[in-house]
Amino acid sequence: MTGEIGQAFVLGGLACAAAGSVAGFGAGAMRSATGWLWARRLAYGFAACMLLANLTMEYALLTHDFSVRYVAQVGSIDSPTYITIVSLWSSLEGSILFWGLILGAYVAAATAANRDENPSTMPWAIGVWLAVGAFFCFLLAGPANAFLPAPNPVPLDGPGPNPLLQNHVLMIIHPPMLYLGYVGMTIPFGIAAGALFAGRLEASQIVPLRRWLLVAWGFLTVGITLGGWWAYEVLGWGGYWAWDPVENASLLPWLTATAALHAAMLPHRRGALKGWTVTLVLASFLLTLLGTFMTRSGVFNSVHSFSQSDIGPTILAFLSVCLVFSVVLLALRVDKLEGEGAVTAVVSRESAFLLNNLLFVALTFTVLVGTTFPLLAEAVKGVKLSVGEPYFNRMAVPIGVAILFLMGVGPALPWGQASGERVRKQVLPPLGLGIAAMVVGFGVGLREPWPLLTLGCGGFAGYVTLREMIGPVRALVAGNPGTSALGAWAAAVPQALTQSNRRIGGYIVHLGIIAMIVSIAMSSAYGVDAEARLTKGECMAFEGYDICFEQARTVKESNRTLEVADFRATRDGESSLISPALASYPGMMAPIGSPDVKSTLGYDLYLSLMSINGDVAGVHMFRKPIVAWIWLGAGLAALGTLMSLVPSRKAQAAAVAAPVAAEAASK
């Protein structure tokens, strides 16, 4: 009975999405207020059906209703309650169902937020959103049906979810964050398509376009970082990024979305590059569909992907339809958006943004070719090829360093043509700091050219970012000359945070990204590792530490058994207990490693247990510099994103004043 109820909600969502999409397109074409009203109502109906379908599945999971096939596949009486809850997205069908929930929430929120804005474009946008929703409901009703009955006889218990989901808390958080980023790209895609249909992209449309793009970008940033952190904490190889095809699948839309966020500032401020901005937004959505295909078709072998399934061709067909739709729409309507402004000044912020965009596109193309070329070669010629880490490092690292450098150049330049004197004044001090950072790095033993250059560019960009970030504070302090310096700064900081929070938030994001890039460069180039087999009581020296194997112990939990090895790491009279483990789950042939990491701001001491046999343990030891700054940088980026999403006092005042001014003008 539970399965039938869930299936009814899915079919209800399909009906609402399909009818709402038709109503939205009809309302946009005929400027129908009634059609627009019904499109909104059906959008809320779609969201409600997706919510109820997901609640039904959660009920089936929590009550261990093994008559539902998905529960029989991923449920287990022995699983802890929190594992049972998150097993909703532990396998293919449940992840698509969860995807529908997030899409419904996004569509409802965006519809409510824009119900009174841009009546010429928003009906088109909601038509696009619900068309995407109809496709995913079709998947849920057909090839990815999570509510099918279990085959007879109905099992009394199940195997539980994927052990990789259960083995670390980050795997519980990482998929929802990534889904929120992927699915969130649907909203700016619809707004961009609506602008093309209407033939206009004005400031009132750019604001919601950039806001929703920033929401999706923020979640995608956190999701990618949590995925890297999970790989670092679980897989035991001491790394966090291996240019795995599924890792690249999430990076691709992040790159184009980052470019689009910067490009969206140009039509807003200069009235230029509207078509380019819309193109990047459309590409970001298409790349999320490509990533969905890569993770759910089984064509790539990866620890991040789902098993072989029948939905791959269906997703590929939908991707093809969306690609044709986007190309045709751009070809027919993009010329309607331009004509108000252009980038003419060579030495200016807008030129730096444009160059930044071109580098992001080049990096996207580089990663896309390296990721898909082996698949295309096998499909066309039947030849198995492998494009590995050396290709990506050789091709992507130079572009990444150039982007890092431009993160300092762009904010240092003004909008419009800059004089030579101003350029020297703005660029030379941070450039000096960047060179000084390289000299210091060389002095402490850094010799690899790309990490040294990354350090220099990071110092340059960091100086500019901090200077620009405190600019609003310094302006407020200068406006209160009679106050003591300390008092003026104490009063100016909270005032600047409320008046210029979007600007400050954007620069906090920049600081986070700079910290991440520098940390990745240093930890990748200067990590040290060693392997050893130690008997109980035996010690070995490693990077200034005495690593001693103290004992082996077994820990039994309801859903797994842990074989734990306790190591004592001692340095300069201080010791820490580091306890890597091997986790065994029912039905798995081989155990899963659970490394243990002693993390500081300067370096990580990382121990991965390879084997344990009585009183003998095989261990892989790593010392990685400044890895913690990757995770801290991601936290800064998330904080800055949140700050940028909060309307400033100036924006709120403008929003209040706009209707008053319009009414006065009409009189």
Secondary structure, DSSP 4 states (H G I P E B T S, - for coil): -HHHHHHHHHHHHHHHHHHHHHHHHHHHHHT-HHHHHHHHHHHHHHHHHHHHHHHHHHHHHHTT-TTBHHHHHH--TTS-HHHHHHGGGSSHHHHHHHHHHHHHHHHHHHHHHTTTS-TTTHHHHHHHHHHHHHHHHHHHHTTT-TTPBPPSSPPS----S-HHHHS-THHHHHHHHHHHHHHHTHHHHHHHHHHHHHT---HHHHHHHHHHHHHHHHHHHHHHHHHHHHHHHHS-SS-S----HHHHHHHHHHHHHHHHHHHTHHHHHTS--HHHHHHHHHHHHHHHHHHHHHHHSS-S--TTSPPP-SSHHHHHHHHHHHHHHHHHHHHHHGGGT-SS-----SSSHHHHHHHHHHHHHHHHHHHHHHHHHHHHHHHHH-------HHHHHHHHHHHHHHHHHHHHHHHHSPSS---HHHHHHHHHHHHHHHHHHHHHHHHTT---HHHHHHHHHHHHHHHHHHHHHTHHHHHHHHT-TTS-HHHHHHHHHHHHHHHSHHHHHHHHHHHHHHHHHHHHHHHHHS-EEEEEEEETT-EEEETTEEEEEEEEEEEE-SS-EEEEEEEEEEETTEEEEE--EEEE-TT-SS-EEE-EEEE-SSEEEEEEEEEEETTEEEEEEEEEETTHHHHHHHHHHHHHHHHHHSPPHHHHHHHHHHHHHHHHHH-
